[in-house]
Amino acid sequence: MADDRPNILLLLTDQQRFDTIRALGNPVIRTPVLDDLVARGTAFTRAYTPSPVCVSARGAMLTGLEPQTTGCTDNAPMDFSRQSLMQRLP
C-alpha cells in the first residue's frame, strides 16, 4: 500500500535572504539545486520571523510558541523539555 502523505523538506539556512536565490529573482548568484527545489516545490517569499536570532526563531517555528514562552530568546541551547514538531511527527 502506497503512502499518500506528502514528502516535506524543510530547508533552513543561516542568514540567507530570499533574494540570494536565482529562481527568486537574483540574476547574479548561481543556485541550481535551490532553483530546482523552488521549481518543484513551494518557496515562501513572504515569511516573517518572531526573532532576529536563528536559534530562538527556529525554536519558535518548531514548537509553535513565541521565543519568550520557550525561554529561548538568544543563541543559547533550546529547552528540550518542550515538545517540538519533530516529536509530533509520526
OpenMM code with the backbone's topology and positions (N, CA, C; nanometers):
from openmm import Vec3, app, unit

residues = "MET ALA ASP ASP ARG PRO ASN ILE LEU LEU LEU LEU THR ASP GLN GLN ARG PHE ASP THR ILE ARG ALA LEU GLY ASN PRO VAL ILE ARG THR PRO VAL LEU ASP ASP LEU VAL ALA ARG GLY THR ALA PHE THR ARG ALA TYR THR PRO SER PRO VAL CYS VAL SER ALA ARG GLY ALA MET LEU THR GLY LEU GLU PRO GLN THR THR GLY CYS THR ASP ASN ALA PRO MET ASP PHE SER ARG GLN SER LEU MET GLN ARG LEU PRO".split()
positions = [
    Vec3(0.0849, -0.1181, 0.0000),
    Vec3(0.0000, 0.0000, 0.0000),
    Vec3(0.0889, 0.1237, 0.0000),
    Vec3(0.0649, 0.2132, -0.0919),
    Vec3(0.1457, 0.3351, -0.1043),
    Vec3(0.1085, 0.4344, 0.0051),
    Vec3(0.2062, 0.5080, 0.0489),
    Vec3(0.1848, 0.6111, 0.1498),
    Vec3(0.1394, 0.7387, 0.0791),
    Vec3(0.0215, 0.7900, 0.1142),
    Vec3(-0.0335, 0.9090, 0.0489),
    Vec3(0.0146, 1.0397, 0.1112),
    Vec3(0.0885, 1.0310, 0.2202),
    Vec3(0.1353, 1.1536, 0.2843),
    Vec3(0.2438, 1.2187, 0.1990),
    Vec3(0.2452, 1.3523, 0.1935),
    Vec3(0.3472, 1.4198, 0.1126),
    Vec3(0.4837, 1.4141, 0.1799),
    Vec3(0.5863, 1.4186, 0.0976),
    Vec3(0.7222, 1.4336, 0.1497),
    Vec3(0.7456, 1.5817, 0.1729),
    Vec3(0.7943, 1.6164, 0.2899),
    Vec3(0.8190, 1.7564, 0.3231),
    Vec3(0.9666, 1.7741, 0.3526),
    Vec3(1.0276, 1.8674, 0.2827),
    Vec3(1.1669, 1.9038, 0.3065),
    Vec3(1.1679, 2.0467, 0.3569),
    Vec3(1.2063, 2.0642, 0.4803),
    Vec3(1.2148, 2.1972, 0.5396),
    Vec3(1.3615, 2.2359, 0.5389),
    Vec3(1.3958, 2.3306, 0.4551),
    Vec3(1.5346, 2.3708, 0.4366),
    Vec3(1.5577, 2.5042, 0.5057),
    Vec3(1.6498, 2.5052, 0.6011),
    Vec3(1.6819, 2.6274, 0.6751),
    Vec3(1.8279, 2.6624, 0.6529),
    Vec3(1.8528, 2.7864, 0.6178),
    Vec3(1.9905, 2.8326, 0.6035),
    Vec3(2.0123, 2.9507, 0.6967),
    Vec3(2.1339, 2.9699, 0.7400),
    Vec3(2.1652, 3.0828, 0.8276),
    Vec3(2.1887, 3.2088, 0.7464),
    Vec3(2.1236, 3.3145, 0.7866),
    Vec3(2.1491, 3.4484, 0.7339),
    Vec3(2.1471, 3.4539, 0.5821),
    Vec3(2.0465, 3.3931, 0.5220),
    Vec3(2.0328, 3.3977, 0.3766),
    Vec3(1.9019, 3.4648, 0.3412),
    Vec3(1.9115, 3.5750, 0.2702),
    Vec3(1.7912, 3.6436, 0.2239),
    Vec3(1.7331, 3.5670, 0.1056),
    Vec3(1.6006, 3.5780, 0.0875),
    Vec3(1.5361, 3.5049, -0.0219),
    Vec3(1.5865, 3.5506, -0.1580),
    Vec3(1.6303, 3.6751, -0.1686),
    Vec3(1.6733, 3.7258, -0.2988),
    Vec3(1.8172, 3.6882, -0.3337),
    Vec3(1.8736, 3.5919, -0.2607),
    Vec3(2.0055, 3.5391, -0.2971),
    Vec3(1.9922, 3.4071, -0.3735),
    Vec3(1.8724, 3.3795, -0.4210),
    Vec3(1.8453, 3.2582, -0.4985),
    Vec3(1.8017, 3.3006, -0.6384),
    Vec3(1.8657, 3.2461, -0.7384),
    Vec3(1.8374, 3.2865, -0.8775),
    Vec3(1.6896, 3.2705, -0.9120),
    Vec3(1.6291, 3.1593, -0.8740),
    Vec3(1.4884, 3.1341, -0.9082),
    Vec3(1.3941, 3.2349, -0.8434),
    Vec3(1.4408, 3.3056, -0.7428),
    Vec3(1.3577, 3.4050, -0.6749),
    Vec3(1.3969, 3.5471, -0.7145),
    Vec3(1.4731, 3.5595, -0.8230),
    Vec3(1.4978, 3.6918, -0.8775),
    Vec3(1.6401, 3.7421, -0.8822),
    Vec3(1.7359, 3.6696, -0.8288),
    Vec3(1.8740, 3.7174, -0.8316),
    Vec3(1.9387, 3.6778, -0.9643),
    Vec3(1.9797, 3.7760, -1.0462),
    Vec3(2.0369, 3.7436, -1.1766),
    Vec3(2.1858, 3.7083, -1.1730),
    Vec3(2.2506, 3.7242, -1.0583),
    Vec3(2.3957, 3.7080, -1.0495),
    Vec3(2.4372, 3.5748, -0.9872),
    Vec3(2.3779, 3.5412, -0.8749),
    Vec3(2.4194, 3.4230, -0.7992),
    Vec3(2.3625, 3.2965, -0.8632),
    Vec3(2.4473, 3.1961, -0.8807),
    Vec3(2.4030, 3.0679, -0.9381),
    Vec3(2.3682, 2.9712, -0.8252),
    Vec3(2.2440, 2.9266, -0.8242),
    Vec3(2.1970, 2.8328, -0.7213),
    Vec3(2.1144, 2.7222, -0.7874),
    Vec3(2.1759, 2.6365, -0.8683),
    Vec3(2.0986, 2.5387, -0.9459),
    Vec3(2.0175, 2.4403, -0.8622),
    Vec3(2.0706, 2.3951, -0.7522),
    Vec3(1.9969, 2.2977, -0.6701),
    Vec3(1.8775, 2.3652, -0.6030),
    Vec3(1.8991, 2.4834, -0.5472),
    Vec3(1.7875, 2.5559, -0.4861),
    Vec3(1.6846, 2.5961, -0.5914),
    Vec3(1.7300, 2.6336, -0.7101),
    Vec3(1.6376, 2.6681, -0.8187),
    Vec3(1.5490, 2.5488, -0.8538),
    Vec3(1.6064, 2.4302, -0.8564),
    Vec3(1.5300, 2.3093, -0.8856),
    Vec3(1.4268, 2.2826, -0.7765),
    Vec3(1.4657, 2.3011, -0.6513),
    Vec3(1.3707, 2.2824, -0.5411),
    Vec3(1.2566, 2.3830, -0.5501),
    Vec3(1.2876, 2.5075, -0.5835),
    Vec3(1.1843, 2.6104, -0.5990),
    Vec3(1.0889, 2.5724, -0.7123),
    Vec3(1.1441, 2.5241, -0.8229),
    Vec3(1.0615, 2.4883, -0.9386),
    Vec3(0.9672, 2.3721, -0.9086),
    Vec3(1.0107, 2.2786, -0.8245),
    Vec3(0.9295, 2.1593, -0.7973),
    Vec3(0.8518, 2.1673, -0.6666),
    Vec3(0.8730, 2.2738, -0.5897),
    Vec3(0.8090, 2.2802, -0.4587),
    Vec3(0.7445, 2.4147, -0.4324),
    Vec3(0.7515, 2.4575, -0.3088),
    Vec3(0.6934, 2.5838, -0.2657),
    Vec3(0.8016, 2.6689, -0.2024),
    Vec3(0.8073, 2.7941, -0.2424),
    Vec3(0.9007, 2.8891, -0.1818),
    Vec3(0.8184, 2.9935, -0.1075),
    Vec3(0.8475, 3.0115, 0.0175),
    Vec3(0.7766, 3.1103, 0.0977),
    Vec3(0.8524, 3.2422, 0.0887),
    Vec3(0.8041, 3.3317, 0.0050),
    Vec3(0.8744, 3.4582, -0.0182),
    Vec3(0.8247, 3.5707, 0.0713),
    Vec3(0.7225, 3.5455, 0.1506),
    Vec3(0.6731, 3.6470, 0.2432),
    Vec3(0.6632, 3.5886, 0.3835),
    Vec3(0.7676, 3.5235, 0.4258),
    Vec3(0.7712, 3.4643, 0.5596),
    Vec3(0.8313, 3.5655, 0.6570),
    Vec3(0.7862, 3.5626, 0.7785),
    Vec3(0.8344, 3.6547, 0.8810),
    Vec3(0.8836, 3.5751, 1.0003),
    Vec3(0.9739, 3.6326, 1.0757),
    Vec3(1.0320, 3.5637, 1.1899),
    Vec3(0.9915, 3.6312, 1.3207),
    Vec3(0.9711, 3.5535, 1.4262),
    Vec3(0.9402, 3.6123, 1.5560),
    Vec3(1.0652, 3.6627, 1.6276),
    Vec3(1.1819, 3.6335, 1.5711),
    Vec3(1.3072, 3.6716, 1.6362),
    Vec3(1.4165, 3.6885, 1.5309),
    Vec3(1.5027, 3.7891, 1.5468),
    Vec3(1.6129, 3.8054, 1.4526),
    Vec3(1.7288, 3.7091, 1.4785),
    Vec3(1.7203, 3.6319, 1.5847),
    Vec3(1.8267, 3.5389, 1.6229),
    Vec3(1.7858, 3.3986, 1.5787),
    Vec3(1.8770, 3.3253, 1.5128),
    Vec3(1.8386, 3.1995, 1.4476),
    Vec3(1.7881, 3.0921, 1.5438),
    Vec3(1.8529, 3.0697, 1.6570),
    Vec3(1.8100, 2.9609, 1.7460),
    Vec3(1.6703, 2.9876, 1.8019),
    Vec3(1.6444, 3.1094, 1.8481),
    Vec3(1.5117, 3.1372, 1.9036),
    Vec3(1.4046, 3.1372, 1.7945),
    Vec3(1.4377, 3.1810, 1.6733),
    Vec3(1.3412, 3.1770, 1.5628),
    Vec3(1.3072, 3.0327, 1.5264),
    Vec3(1.4073, 2.9478, 1.5193),
    Vec3(1.3825, 2.8064, 1.4878),
    Vec3(1.3067, 2.7379, 1.6006),
    Vec3(1.3403, 2.7714, 1.7235),
    Vec3(1.2676, 2.7151, 1.8372),
    Vec3(1.1205, 2.7513, 1.8326),
    Vec3(1.0912, 2.8761, 1.7965),
    Vec3(0.9521, 2.9193, 1.7850),
    Vec3(0.8809, 2.8440, 1.6730),
    Vec3(0.9472, 2.8289, 1.5601),
    Vec3(0.8866, 2.7592, 1.4468),
    Vec3(0.8614, 2.6118, 1.4796),
    Vec3(0.9543, 2.5485, 1.5465),
    Vec3(0.9434, 2.4049, 1.5715),
    Vec3(0.8536, 2.3700, 1.6893),
    Vec3(0.8288, 2.4666, 1.7791),
    Vec3(0.7388, 2.4397, 1.8910),
    Vec3(0.6026, 2.5055, 1.8737),
    Vec3(0.5946, 2.6071, 1.7861),
    Vec3(0.4703, 2.6815, 1.7703),
    Vec3(0.4492, 2.7826, 1.8808),
    Vec3(0.5533, 2.8118, 1.9564),
    Vec3(0.5451, 2.9046, 2.0689),
    Vec3(0.6351, 3.0254, 2.0458),
    Vec3(0.5986, 3.1384, 2.1048),
    Vec3(0.6815, 3.2592, 2.0974),
    Vec3(0.8142, 3.2353, 2.1688),
    Vec3(0.9214, 3.3025, 2.1262),
    Vec3(1.0503, 3.2861, 2.1932),
    Vec3(1.0438, 3.3126, 2.3442),
    Vec3(0.9645, 3.4110, 2.3851),
    Vec3(0.9533, 3.4396, 2.5283),
    Vec3(0.8898, 3.3232, 2.6037),
    Vec3(0.8013, 3.2502, 2.5377),
    Vec3(0.7359, 3.1355, 2.6007),
    Vec3(0.8297, 3.0163, 2.6096),
    Vec3(0.9108, 2.9955, 2.5059),
    Vec3(1.0041, 2.8826, 2.5085),
    Vec3(1.1220, 2.9095, 2.6008),
    Vec3(1.1457, 3.0380, 2.6306),
    Vec3(1.2613, 3.0733, 2.7131),
    Vec3(1.3886, 3.0858, 2.6316),
    Vec3(1.3796, 3.0628, 2.5028),
    Vec3(1.4956, 3.0724, 2.4146),
    Vec3(1.4861, 3.2036, 2.3375),
    Vec3(1.5538, 3.3050, 2.3855),
    Vec3(1.5486, 3.4361, 2.3208),
    Vec3(1.6834, 3.4778, 2.2633),
    Vec3(1.7796, 3.3881, 2.2684),
    Vec3(1.9112, 3.4181, 2.2116),
    Vec3(1.9660, 3.2909, 2.1472),
    Vec3(2.0931, 3.2848, 2.1230),
    Vec3(2.1509, 3.1664, 2.0583),
    Vec3(2.1972, 3.0598, 2.1574),
    Vec3(2.1405, 3.0624, 2.2766),
    Vec3(2.1704, 2.9584, 2.3754),
    Vec3(2.0951, 2.8310, 2.3361),
    Vec3(2.1343, 2.7171, 2.3884),
    Vec3(2.0644, 2.5922, 2.3553),
    Vec3(1.9161, 2.5989, 2.3912),
    Vec3(1.8355, 2.5293, 2.3117),
    Vec3(1.6919, 2.5235, 2.3375),
    Vec3(1.6605, 2.4349, 2.4564),
    Vec3(1.5468, 2.4633, 2.5185),
    Vec3(1.4949, 2.3798, 2.6261),
    Vec3(1.4221, 2.2618, 2.5614),
    Vec3(1.4797, 2.1441, 2.5675),
    Vec3(1.4213, 2.0286, 2.5000),
    Vec3(1.3112, 1.9611, 2.5812),
    Vec3(1.2695, 2.0221, 2.6925),
    Vec3(1.1580, 1.9646, 2.7668),
    Vec3(1.0249, 1.9963, 2.6981),
    Vec3(1.0241, 2.0927, 2.6077),
    Vec3(0.9025, 2.1254, 2.5325),
    Vec3(0.8962, 2.0380, 2.4072),
    Vec3(0.7769, 1.9914, 2.3760),
    Vec3(0.7609, 1.9046, 2.2594),
    Vec3(0.7767, 1.9870, 2.1316),
    Vec3(0.8552, 1.9355, 2.0388),
    Vec3(0.8780, 2.0065, 1.9132),
    Vec3(0.8043, 1.9375, 1.7988),
    Vec3(0.8077, 2.0009, 1.6839),
    Vec3(0.7448, 1.9458, 1.5644),
    Vec3(0.7969, 1.8065, 1.5327),
    Vec3(0.9269, 1.7861, 1.5447),
    Vec3(0.9844, 1.6552, 1.5127),
    Vec3(0.9298, 1.5453, 1.6033),
    Vec3(0.9018, 1.5785, 1.7285),
    Vec3(0.8477, 1.4786, 1.8205),
    Vec3(0.7015, 1.4476, 1.7895),
    Vec3(0.6312, 1.5407, 1.7259),
    Vec3(0.4894, 1.5212, 1.6946),
    Vec3(0.4675, 1.4445, 1.5657),
    Vec3(0.5667, 1.4431, 1.4792),
    Vec3(0.5501, 1.3736, 1.3510),
    Vec3(0.5461, 1.2224, 1.3725),
    Vec3(0.4601, 1.1535, 1.2958),
    Vec3(0.4530, 1.0075, 1.3116),
    Vec3(0.5758, 0.9385, 1.2562),
] * unit.nanometer
topology = app.Topology()
chain = topology.addChain("A")
for resn in residues:
    res = topology.addResidue(resn, chain)
    for name in ("N", "CA", "C"):
        topology.addAtom(name, app.Element.getBySymbol(name[0]), res)
